[in-house]
């Protein structure tokens, strides 16, 4: 699934917009107007867990769960494509 803005990507993954900007600086795939959420999820899965910088226990728990779901979805997709 493709989205057009950084804000849409950040919302999808449950992270702050600055976090996504950091991902882009670290080599996350995508460019303005063409962010492939599946490619980003796969990139994140290869990198492993990322530090949580959001404030509050609830935000941290949501971020952890979101990351786990995205890793699981990427693994399922890799298995299904074999």
BAZARO-283035 format. One line per field, with one value per residue: residue number from 0; residue in three letters; x, y, z of N, C-alpha, C, O, CB in turn. Coordinates in pm, 1 decimal, always signed. Last residue first. Glycine has a CB too. Layout:
REM residues N
seq <- c(NUM, ...)
type <- c(ALA, ...)
n_X <- c(X, ...)
n_Y <- c(Y, ...)
n_Z <- c(Z, ...)
ca_X <- c(X, ...)
ca_Y <- c(Y, ...)
ca_Z <- c(Z, ...)
c_X <- c(X, ...)
c_Y <- c(Y, ...)
c_Z <- c(Z, ...)
o_X <- c(X, ...)
o_Y <- c(Y, ...)
o_Z <- c(Z, ...)
cb_X <- c(X, ...)
cb_Y <- c(Y, ...)
cb_Z <- c(Z, ...)
***
This chain:
REM residues 82
seq <- c(81, 80, 79, 78, 77, 76, 75, 74, 73, 72, 71, 70, 69, 68, 67, 66, 65, 64, 63, 62, 61, 60, 59, 58, 57, 56, 55, 54, 53, 52, 51, 50, 49, 48, 47, 46, 45, 44, 43, 42, 41, 40, 39, 38, 37, 36, 35, 34, 33, 32, 31, 30, 29, 28, 27, 26, 25, 24, 23, 22, 21, 20, 19, 18, 17, 16, 15, 14, 13, 12, 11, 10, 9, 8, 7, 6, 5, 4, 3, 2, 1, 0)
type <- c(UNK, UNK, UNK, UNK, UNK, UNK, UNK, UNK, UNK, UNK, UNK, UNK, UNK, UNK, UNK, UNK, UNK, UNK, UNK, UNK, UNK, UNK, UNK, UNK, UNK, UNK, UNK, UNK, UNK, UNK, UNK, UNK, UNK, UNK, UNK, UNK, UNK, UNK, UNK, UNK, UNK, UNK, UNK, UNK, UNK, UNK, UNK, UNK, UNK, UNK, UNK, UNK, UNK, UNK, UNK, UNK, UNK, UNK, UNK, UNK, UNK, UNK, UNK, UNK, UNK, UNK, UNK, UNK, UNK, UNK, UNK, UNK, UNK, UNK, UNK, UNK, UNK, UNK, UNK, UNK, UNK, UNK)
n_X <- c(+675.9, +498.6, +442.4, +676.6, +660.2, +421.5, +499.3, +690.9, +534.0, +368.4, +561.0, +641.1, +396.5, +356.2, +575.7, +516.7, +280.4, +376.7, +545.9, +359.5, +196.3, +381.7, +440.8, +195.5, +173.7, +387.2, +544.8, +669.8, +886.7, +1100.2, +1232.1, +1451.8, +1334.3, +1412.9, +1533.8, +1587.2, +1399.0, +1167.2, +1203.2, +1179.3, +913.6, +785.3, +858.2, +726.2, +462.2, +430.5, +597.9, +551.1, +556.9, +565.5, +910.0, +1014.8, +1169.7, +1332.7, +1572.9, +1820.5, +1829.9, +1665.9, +1423.7, +1423.7, +1394.1, +1136.1, +1003.0, +1043.6, +899.1, +639.5, +617.8, +426.0, +250.5, +250.3, +58.8, +173.6, +397.9, +269.0, +134.7, +351.0, +469.5, +234.6, +118.6, +137.2, +58.0, +84.7)
n_Y <- c(-1728.3, -1543.0, -1613.5, -1531.5, -1253.0, -1207.3, -1278.2, -1081.5, -850.7, -901.2, -896.8, -629.6, -505.5, -597.7, -475.1, -202.7, -188.8, -250.5, -27.7, +183.8, +122.9, +154.4, +427.0, +544.2, +461.1, +585.2, +875.8, +992.0, +820.0, +675.5, +359.1, +222.5, -54.3, -394.1, -449.6, -417.4, -572.2, -432.3, -196.6, -299.6, -388.5, -140.7, -22.5, -188.5, -135.7, +137.2, +340.6, +661.2, +900.6, +1163.0, +1159.2, +815.1, +516.6, +323.2, +439.0, +542.4, +721.2, +922.9, +790.5, +779.0, +1051.0, +1084.7, +926.6, +1086.5, +1312.0, +1212.0, +927.5, +632.7, +446.5, +379.7, +562.3, +809.2, +809.7, +808.7, +1051.2, +1227.7, +1201.7, +1106.6, +907.8, +547.9, +218.2, -117.8)
n_Z <- c(-76.1, +13.2, +274.0, +403.8, +375.4, +513.4, +770.8, +818.0, +810.9, +1031.4, +1237.6, +1226.5, +1286.9, +1547.6, +1674.1, +1637.3, +1787.4, +2043.2, +2085.3, +2070.7, +2290.5, +2498.9, +2471.2, +2526.9, +2797.6, +2927.4, +2790.3, +2482.6, +2256.4, +2195.8, +2186.9, +1943.9, +1747.6, +1664.2, +1322.7, +1054.7, +926.1, +988.7, +843.3, +584.6, +593.4, +622.2, +378.3, +199.2, +278.5, +219.9, +16.9, -75.2, -265.6, -191.9, -127.2, -96.0, +33.8, +291.6, +527.0, +599.2, +801.0, +721.7, +762.4, +1043.2, +1099.9, +1008.0, +1194.3, +1419.0, +1354.2, +1373.3, +1588.8, +1504.6, +1390.7, +1129.4, +1032.3, +1102.9, +934.4, +683.3, +690.0, +706.4, +460.0, +199.6, +36.5, +31.0, -83.2, +0.0)
ca_X <- c(+767.2, +552.0, +337.5, +640.5, +775.6, +428.7, +390.8, +729.3, +641.9, +309.8, +485.3, +740.2, +459.6, +259.6, +562.6, +639.3, +279.8, +280.2, +598.7, +470.8, +139.5, +317.7, +546.7, +254.7, +74.4, +383.3, +434.9, +649.4, +759.0, +1127.2, +1108.9, +1428.1, +1391.2, +1339.3, +1503.9, +1665.5, +1539.7, +1184.1, +1202.3, +1303.1, +1021.6, +769.7, +903.3, +872.2, +514.9, +426.1, +539.9, +598.9, +563.1, +462.9, +784.8, +1040.3, +1058.6, +1291.4, +1437.4, +1810.4, +1900.7, +1808.8, +1465.1, +1429.9, +1517.6, +1244.1, +1007.5, +1098.6, +1046.1, +690.7, +620.4, +545.7, +232.9, +340.5, +43.4, +47.5, +414.5, +357.7, +57.8, +253.5, +540.8, +301.4, +188.4, +81.9, +135.8, +0.0)
ca_Y <- c(-1839.5, -1521.9, -1633.0, -1674.1, -1325.6, -1177.9, -1352.4, -1222.4, -867.0, -888.4, -1018.2, -736.4, -482.0, -631.8, -621.2, -259.2, -155.8, -338.4, -164.8, +176.6, +125.3, +25.1, +326.9, +562.5, +419.1, +439.2, +806.4, +1013.3, +883.2, +809.3, +435.6, +281.2, +79.2, -294.4, -488.0, -338.8, -607.4, -568.7, -191.6, -232.2, -485.5, -244.0, +37.7, -178.7, -271.6, +92.5, +206.7, +582.1, +757.0, +1123.4, +1233.6, +952.4, +606.9, +348.1, +388.4, +457.3, +594.6, +950.9, +825.6, +655.6, +981.7, +1160.1, +883.5, +950.1, +1322.1, +1252.9, +1072.2, +702.2, +488.6, +304.1, +418.7, +766.5, +816.6, +698.7, +927.3, +1221.3, +1152.3, +1200.2, +1020.0, +673.2, +341.3, +0.0)
ca_Z <- c(-109.7, -121.9, +173.6, +400.4, +319.6, +370.8, +704.7, +817.6, +713.3, +897.7, +1209.9, +1203.5, +1156.7, +1443.1, +1672.7, +1579.7, +1644.8, +1977.1, +2089.5, +1976.0, +2155.6, +2476.4, +2457.3, +2394.1, +2698.2, +2918.2, +2855.2, +2625.0, +2286.4, +2245.1, +2200.8, +2075.7, +1756.9, +1740.9, +1459.9, +1150.1, +911.0, +1039.7, +989.2, +624.5, +573.8, +725.3, +504.0, +194.1, +287.4, +359.2, +14.6, +37.9, -296.3, -287.0, -121.1, -135.8, +8.0, +153.2, +504.2, +480.9, +823.7, +728.1, +626.2, +964.0, +1139.4, +943.9, +1054.4, +1416.0, +1364.6, +1242.1, +1568.1, +1551.6, +1528.9, +1215.6, +1007.7, +1163.7, +1079.6, +722.7, +674.0, +816.0, +578.1, +289.5, -25.1, +81.4, -93.1, +0.0)
c_X <- c(+694.9, +647.9, +392.9, +539.6, +743.4, +546.7, +397.3, +624.2, +685.2, +415.6, +424.7, +669.2, +564.8, +322.3, +466.4, +629.1, +400.8, +275.6, +505.9, +530.0, +249.6, +258.9, +487.7, +363.0, +130.1, +285.2, +433.9, +530.4, +744.0, +998.2, +1142.2, +1300.4, +1364.0, +1412.3, +1433.5, +1644.6, +1627.8, +1329.7, +1226.6, +1313.1, +1155.5, +880.9, +893.9, +927.5, +667.3, +480.6, +545.7, +524.8, +626.9, +458.5, +688.3, +907.2, +1104.7, +1176.0, +1395.6, +1674.0, +1884.3, +1892.8, +1615.4, +1478.1, +1534.0, +1379.5, +1116.5, +1107.7, +1112.0, +842.7, +679.8, +532.1, +355.6, +333.1, +127.4, +28.7, +288.7, +371.1, +141.4, +171.8, +445.2, +373.0, +269.7, +170.1, +60.7, +89.0)
c_Y <- c(-1949.1, -1633.5, -1620.0, -1701.0, -1474.1, -1250.6, -1330.6, -1308.4, -1013.5, -906.4, -1015.0, -866.8, -587.4, -613.9, -666.4, -411.0, -216.3, -314.9, -261.0, +36.2, +112.1, +16.4, +189.3, +458.3, +431.9, +392.2, +657.4, +932.4, +893.2, +885.8, +570.5, +363.9, +136.1, -160.4, -375.6, -382.0, -536.8, -612.7, -329.3, -228.9, -426.7, -347.4, -63.9, -121.1, -271.1, -48.5, +149.9, +448.9, +679.2, +975.3, +1192.8, +1026.7, +744.9, +446.7, +419.3, +397.1, +497.6, +825.4, +853.5, +685.1, +852.8, +1097.1, +958.0, +901.7, +1185.3, +1265.0, +1101.5, +851.8, +555.8, +346.7, +335.9, +616.2, +767.7, +694.6, +806.8, +1092.8, +1136.9, +1130.6, +1105.4, +785.6, +457.7, +123.7)
c_Z <- c(-181.9, -164.0, +31.1, +288.6, +305.7, +305.9, +553.2, +747.6, +704.4, +789.5, +1069.7, +1167.6, +1125.0, +1305.6, +1563.0, +1569.9, +1575.9, +1827.2, +2017.3, +1970.6, +2051.5, +2336.1, +2427.4, +2368.9, +2556.5, +2811.8, +2828.9, +2673.6, +2437.5, +2274.5, +2261.9, +2077.1, +1895.7, +1746.4, +1534.0, +1294.1, +1013.5, +1031.4, +1048.1, +776.3, +616.7, +715.1, +617.6, +323.7, +285.3, +376.9, +156.1, +38.5, -182.0, -316.0, -232.8, -135.6, -31.6, +144.4, +359.9, +454.9, +707.1, +745.9, +620.8, +822.7, +1060.7, +977.0, +978.4, +1272.3, +1361.7, +1243.1, +1430.8, +1525.6, +1588.4, +1362.1, +1105.0, +1149.4, +1150.5, +874.5, +716.7, +809.6, +695.2, +404.3, +71.1, +28.2, -29.7, +0.0)
o_X <- c(+755.7, +696.4, +338.8, +550.9, +779.7, +534.8, +380.7, +658.1, +713.0, +389.8, +429.3, +712.5, +577.1, +303.5, +493.8, +669.0, +388.6, +267.8, +551.4, +560.9, +234.9, +270.7, +537.6, +375.4, +114.0, +311.3, +474.3, +428.2, +799.4, +1001.8, +1205.0, +1266.4, +1263.9, +1535.2, +1398.4, +1728.8, +1731.0, +1378.5, +1298.8, +1419.6, +1236.6, +936.4, +984.5, +1031.2, +730.8, +539.8, +653.5, +403.4, +742.1, +367.0, +724.1, +801.8, +1217.6, +1095.2, +1420.2, +1661.0, +1929.0, +2010.8, +1683.5, +1563.0, +1644.1, +1468.4, +1182.6, +1208.1, +1222.0, +908.2, +760.5, +445.5, +386.1, +401.1, +81.1, -12.9, +297.3, +357.2, +90.0, +142.8, +457.6, +341.7, +365.0, +281.3, -62.0, +185.2)
o_Y <- c(-2050.0, -1632.7, -1680.2, -1800.5, -1535.8, -1303.1, -1424.4, -1400.7, -1063.6, -970.3, -1114.7, -938.7, -630.3, -697.6, -764.0, -469.6, -274.6, -409.7, -344.1, -13.6, +37.5, -86.8, +116.8, +407.0, +341.0, +293.5, +610.3, +922.5, +811.9, +1002.7, +578.2, +430.1, +101.4, -154.5, -273.7, -354.2, -590.1, -682.8, -342.5, -255.3, -495.8, -389.3, -72.4, -165.5, -344.7, -78.4, +118.1, +444.9, +636.9, +927.9, +1188.9, +963.5, +785.8, +458.3, +529.5, +311.1, +383.1, +822.5, +812.6, +613.8, +820.1, +1090.8, +899.4, +842.6, +1169.2, +1232.1, +1024.3, +895.7, +538.9, +289.8, +234.3, +549.7, +692.9, +588.8, +713.8, +1032.3, +1043.3, +1017.1, +1170.9, +762.2, +465.3, +131.2)
o_Z <- c(-217.7, -277.1, -61.7, +217.1, +205.6, +195.2, +475.2, +673.6, +595.4, +687.5, +997.5, +1077.5, +1010.3, +1217.4, +1493.2, +1469.2, +1468.1, +1749.0, +1938.6, +1862.3, +1954.7, +2270.2, +2341.4, +2257.7, +2475.1, +2743.0, +2722.6, +2605.7, +2511.4, +2313.0, +2367.5, +1979.0, +1958.3, +1749.3, +1474.5, +1379.5, +1054.4, +1120.0, +1147.0, +832.1, +678.3, +816.7, +700.4, +372.9, +360.8, +480.6, +206.1, +58.3, -190.9, -383.4, -350.5, -143.0, -4.6, +236.5, +311.0, +367.8, +714.9, +711.1, +526.8, +769.2, +1016.4, +892.0, +892.6, +1232.6, +1308.9, +1144.2, +1379.1, +1450.0, +1706.4, +1447.4, +1156.8, +1244.2, +1247.8, +935.9, +779.0, +912.8, +774.1, +440.5, +28.8, -18.8, -35.6, +76.4)
cb_X <- c(+832.7, +623.4, +224.1, +582.3, +901.0, +440.4, +251.8, +750.7, +762.3, +241.5, +375.3, +829.9, +522.9, +132.4, +514.1, +762.1, +277.6, +142.0, +618.9, +579.2, +59.5, +208.4, +632.4, +313.2, -54.2, +346.2, +306.1, +628.9, +640.5, +1211.2, +1004.8, +1546.8, +1333.3, +1314.8, +1631.4, +1631.3, +1586.8, +1095.3, +1069.9, +1309.1, +1028.1, +632.4, +819.7, +916.0, +460.8, +284.4, +615.1, +578.7, +641.7, +482.3, +812.9, +1109.3, +970.7, +1252.1, +1336.4, +1907.0, +1851.0, +1837.0, +1386.4, +1292.1, +1517.5, +1241.2, +871.2, +1011.5, +1085.9, +628.0, +702.0, +672.5, +196.1, +481.8, +82.5, -70.7, +447.8, +497.3, +10.8, +160.1, +656.1, +201.7, +90.6, +74.8, +168.5, -96.2)
cb_Y <- c(-1896.0, -1387.2, -1531.7, -1719.0, -1306.3, -1026.6, -1307.9, -1271.9, -777.9, -751.9, -1036.6, -756.8, -343.6, -545.4, -672.2, -219.7, -3.6, -318.4, -210.7, +277.6, +254.8, +1.0, +321.2, +704.2, +502.5, +378.8, +864.7, +1162.1, +803.9, +885.7, +359.5, +367.8, +171.9, -345.1, -527.3, -193.6, -573.8, -666.5, -135.3, -88.7, -530.1, -312.6, +163.6, -92.4, -357.7, +98.6, +113.6, +658.2, +733.0, +1195.8, +1382.8, +959.5, +616.2, +218.0, +451.5, +349.0, +529.3, +1046.5, +948.4, +586.7, +951.5, +1308.5, +905.6, +852.9, +1395.3, +1386.1, +1143.8, +646.5, +371.2, +318.8, +385.3, +840.7, +960.2, +713.8, +910.8, +1343.0, +1246.8, +1298.1, +1105.9, +674.9, +372.8, +0.0)
cb_Z <- c(+15.5, -129.5, +195.4, +537.1, +408.9, +348.1, +760.0, +960.7, +750.7, +882.0, +1314.2, +1329.3, +1153.1, +1455.6, +1809.7, +1664.2, +1624.1, +2036.2, +2234.7, +2013.8, +2132.3, +2580.7, +2584.9, +2379.9, +2712.2, +3052.9, +2811.2, +2655.2, +2223.7, +2144.6, +2287.4, +2117.7, +1647.1, +1881.4, +1533.2, +1136.7, +771.0, +961.8, +1040.2, +566.6, +426.6, +713.1, +537.4, +75.3, +172.7, +410.9, -87.0, +173.0, -426.2, -412.7, -128.8, -275.9, +128.3, +86.3, +606.0, +491.8, +951.7, +840.3, +575.8, +959.6, +1290.7, +988.9, +986.8, +1500.2, +1493.3, +1199.7, +1680.1, +1482.5, +1612.3, +1166.3, +863.3, +1100.1, +1123.4, +656.5, +527.3, +811.9, +615.8, +344.7, -93.8, +239.5, -239.8, +122.1)
***
